[in-house]
Amino acid sequence: MTKGLSFFLVALFLFLSCPTSAKTFLGHCRNYPPELYFENGKCKGVIPDLVSDILSELGIKVKWQKVPWGRSIIDAQKGNVDLLIRHSMTPAREYYLNAIKYADASRTLSFFKSPNFKPDISSYEELVKVNVGAIRGVFYSPEFSKLDFSQLTLVSETEQLLGMLELGRIDVVVTSKSHSIYLFESNFEKVSLQDTFENPYFISIPDESKMMAYFDDISRLMLEYRQSGRVEQYFEKHLAPIPTQIFDELDNLPNPES
């Protein structure tokens, strides 16, 4: 065997044995424009751009799939996805998601009633006495999460809520800008009750993902982006509302600008 052939075989073996997919994340995308949306086979928007740039600094690529949030939660628990983006955190999700905060925003829940339901609702005390519809597996607010979910009417799709509300199969539906409120505003009457709160937003790597090895590096870079004002630039680029940045005792890395 010639030296040239031997070198070629060794190089080929090293290439084939190299874990080429070790730095490719599988990420889930869904439709919440302009923050994220799936178009022409690509995940686009504020958060995919931000996350892709941070991962690129670490030599990591992302393969995006369009997946409903309910299935993303199931896949995260099983380790079938490496990256979830633009989500809130709940005590239940903390058991299997390792979260990295990128922004804070003020959110408001609104409640719309069926044409067949005449009373107004002005408090949670009144809300618990009626038939309330919501999307299964969705975080709405800390206060709403205190309700007994076994007494709610939970469905998988917003379109189901619209139909049930129109037919009077539920009395009231909960929604917000993150949950297609515009579909309810033009067709149903809003009740007096509103629930406004500060909501941190996160990206996460599931416990069961093999990519957890990169968690600390991604967290460090995200914090640098937040401290330097770079996160806001992505929202400006996509003409999206600029979120706030609230830092706590866990955000203890030095400001890269200082």
N, C-alpha and C positions, 0 to 999 in steps of 0.2 A: 504494500500500500504506500503510495507516495505521500510525501509530507503535505502537499497541497490538499490531497483528498482527506488525510487525517485531520487537518485543521478545519476543513469544511464540515466534517462529521461532528467534531467537537463543538463547533459553533452552532450547528443545527440542533444538537442535543441541548445545549444551554438555552437556546431560544425557545425550544418546545417545552422545556421544564420550567421556564420562567412564568410566574403567576400573573399573566397579562391582565386578568380581570380583577386583581387584588385591589386596584384603586379605581374601580368603577362602582359608584353607588347606584342602587335602584331607588328612585324617588317617585312618589305619587303626586299627581297633579289633578286639580279639579277646576271648576269654573267659578271664579269670583273676580271678574275684571274690575279695575285694572291691576289688582294685586296679583292675581294669577289666573291663567286661562289656557286652554289647550287649543292650538290652531295649527292646521297643516302638519299634524304629527309632532308638534313641538310644544313644550310648556313655556309660556311667555308671561311677562308681567313683572311687577316690582320685585316680588320675593324670589321667583326663579332666577332673575338676573343677579340679585344680591347674593344668593346662595351659590350660584354657579361661579361667580367671581372669587368668592372666598375659598371654595373648594379648589379652584384652579391654582390658587397660590400654593396649595399643598400638593399639587400634581394629581388631583382627583377629578375625574369626570363623572357626569350624572346621566344615567339613562332614565328618562321620564316615562311614566305610564299614566294614562287617564283612568282614575279609579274613584268611585264614589267613597265618601268619607266613612260610611259604615263598614265597607269592606277593608278600607285602610286600617281601621282599628283592629279588625280580626287578623289581618296579615301582620300587623305590628306585634301582636301577642304571640304569633307563631314564628316570628323572625323571617317572614317572607318579604319584607321591605326594609330598606336601610335608612330612609329619610322621609319624614313627614314635615310639611311646611304650612305656615299660617294656621296655627290652631291655638286654642286656649288650653289651660291646664286645669284638671280636676283631681281630687284625691284618688279617684279610681285609676286615672291615667298615669299617675305618678308611680304606680306599681310596675309598669312595663315600659315607660317612656323616659328618656333622659333629655331634658328640655334645655334649650339655649334661647334666651330671650333676645328679641331684636327691637322691640318697641312697646310703647304703651299707648292706649287710646281710650277715649271716653265712648261708651256704648249705651244705647237706650233700647230697652225692650218695649214694644208696643203690643197691644192686644185688640183684636177686632172681633166683633160679634156677628152671629148669624142674623139674617133678616127676621127669623122667627123668634129671636130672643130680644125682649124689650127692655129689661132693666139695665142700668148702668153698673159698671164695676169700678170701684175707686180704691180698693185695697186688696192685699193678698188674702185677708180674712174673708172677704166676699168671694174672691176667685176660687178658693178651695171648695166652695159650695156648689159650683157649676161644673159642667162637662168641658174640660179644656183639652184641646188638640195640640200636639207638638210632634216634631220629628224625632224618631228614635235615635239615641246615641249622641245627640247634639247637646253641647253646653250652651245654656242661654244666659244665666247670671248666677251669682252666688245665692241670691235670695230665692230665685226660681228653683234652684237645685235642692232646696230644703223641702219642697213639696213631696208628697207621697206619690211616687211615679206609678205605683200600682193603680192609682185612681185616675191617671191621665189616659187619654186616648192617643196612643203612639202609633205613628205610621212611618213609612220609609221615604215618601216623596212629598214635596210641597204641593204638587198637583192633587194628591189625595186629600190634603187639608182643604184646599179650595173647594173641591166637590162636596166634601162632608159639611163644610160650613154653609154652603149655598143650600143644601138640602135640609139643614137643621139637625144633622146627626151629631154635631158638636155645638156647644153654645158659644165658645170663645176659642180663638186661636192665638198663640204667642208667636211673635216674629220680630225681626229687626232688619237693619240694612244688610247684615251678613246672611240673612235668611229670606231674601227676595220679598222684602216688605212692599215693594212697588206693585206686586201682583194683588195685594190685598187693599191697598190704599184707594184704588179707583172703583172698587166694587163693594166694599163693606164699611160699616161705621166703626170708628175707633172708640173704645171706651176710655174713661178718664184715667185709669191706672197706667202709669209708666214706671219703668224701673231703670234708672241711670246709674252707671257704675264705671270705675276705672278697670280696664281689662288689659293685662299684659298679653302679648302675642309671642309665640315661640315657633322654632323649628325643633325637631326631635330626632334622635336616633334610638330605636327600640333596644331594650336590654338584650334581646335574642339576636340582634344583628352582629355579623362578624366585623362590621365597620366601627364598633365601639372603640377600637384602638385609636381612632382619630378624634374622639370626642373632645379631649382636652385642647388639642390644637385648633379645632374649629371654634370652640368656646373662646379661646384667647383672641383669635382673629375677629370674631364677631364683636367682642367687647371693644377692640381697637377701632373697628368701624363705627361703633356707636359713640365712643368718646370723641372721635375726630370729626363727627358730623357727616361721615360718608353715607350712613344709612339714609339720611334725609335726602341726599342727592338722587337716590334711586326713585324715591317717591316723586320728587320734582320732575325727573325725566319723563315719568309716565303720567304727569299731571294728576297725581293722586293726592288726597289730603295728607298733610305732613303730620306724622305722629309725634308724640312727646317721648322723651327719654327719662325714665325715673331709675336712678341707680340706688342700690341698697348695699348692705354690708357684704353681700356675696360678690359684688363687683369691685374687687380689691386690687385689680391690677393698676399700675400707674398709667396716667394719661399719656398717650404717645406724643402729644403736642407739648408736654411740659418738660 
